[in-house]
Amino acid sequence: MLKAMDAFGGGLGAHGETCGALIGGLAVIGLMYGRSTGDKFADFRMWKYAHELMKRFRGEIANGNILCRDIVNVNWMDQNQVKEYRQGQKHQDCRKLTGRTAKLVGEIIERAAAV
């Protein structure tokens, strides 16, 4: 799964779109509560927890943003900016954001399991 999610980094294939950590968190929620066949409806909890993750990610982690380019302020099409990102503090900040997002997903899942 981790290998499959790798291309979501840099905002969906290094295009600066939706943050890959957020996409990964939504994927986890989908794995837990999404439908397993096309003829069923998704479990309502999937939408509930996905909504919570989106809201809390924006409010608690990414200063109101969900787009990678806005969160890390990198133009992924500019190789110089990408090089600076990889060598500087922005990359470390991104790793911390990813960890905080994983922790948030874990909190949501643990609370959901307790219900």
N, C-alpha and C positions, 0 to 999 in steps of 0.2 A: 504494500500500500504506500509506504513512504516513497519508494522509487516512482510510483505512478504519479504522486502528488508533486514531485520535484519540478515539473514543468510549469506549475502554477506560481512559482517564485517570480519576483520582480513584477507582480501584477499581471498574471496570466501570460506566461511566455515572454517575460521581460518587455511588456508593453505599457506598464504603469497603470493598469486597470485595477480591478478589485484585488485587495491584499490577499496574497496566497495563504497567509496564516488564517484569515477569516474563512476563506474557501475550504481550507482543511478542517476547520472547526465545524462548518456546516456539513461537510462530508461525513464526519463522525456522527453527528446527530442524524443524518440521513441513514447511515448504516444501522443505527439503533432503532429508528422509528419509521423509516421509509418503507414503501411497499416492496414486496419481494416479487410480485408478478404484476403485469400491466392491467389486469382486470380487477384490481382492488383499489381502494382509496388509501392514501397515506394516513397513518395514525395521526390524529389531531395533535398529539403531543409533539410531533415533529415540527409543526408550524409554530406551536407555542414556544418551544425551546430555541428554534431558529430565530424567531422574533426577539427573544430575550438576548441571545448572543449578539445579534446585529445591534440592538439598542445599547447594550453594555459595552460592546467593542467601541462603538462611536464615542460613547460618553466617558468611559473609564480608561480606555487604552489609546485611542487614536485621535484625540482632540477634535471629535466631530467628523472625522473623515473615514472613508472606506477605500479610497483609491490610493494605491501604492505611490504614485507620483506625487500626491499631495502629502502623504505621510512622511516619506523620506526625502522629498524634494529632489528627485533625480529624473532626468530625461533619459530613459533607457535606450533611446536611439542614438544618443551622443556617447561615443566610446570613451571620451575623456571623462565625462561625468560618471560613467560606470566604473572606470578605473579608480577615480577618486573615492567613489562609494565603497568599493571593495577594500581599499587601503586605509580608509578613515573611520571616524566615529560613527558615521551613518550605518555602516554594516553592523557594528556592535549594537547600536540602538535597535536595528531591525531584529537582531537575534533576541534581544530582551523583549521586544514586542511579541515575537513568536512565542516565547516562553510564557509571557503573561496571558496570551490568548489561549495557550494549551491549559494553563491553570484555570482560567475561566471556564473553558469547556469541561474540564474535570469537575469543577464545582457544580455546574449545571447537571451533569450526568449523575454525580453522587446524590444530589438533592432529588433528582427524578427517581433514582432507584429506591430512595427511602419512602416514596409515596406509595 
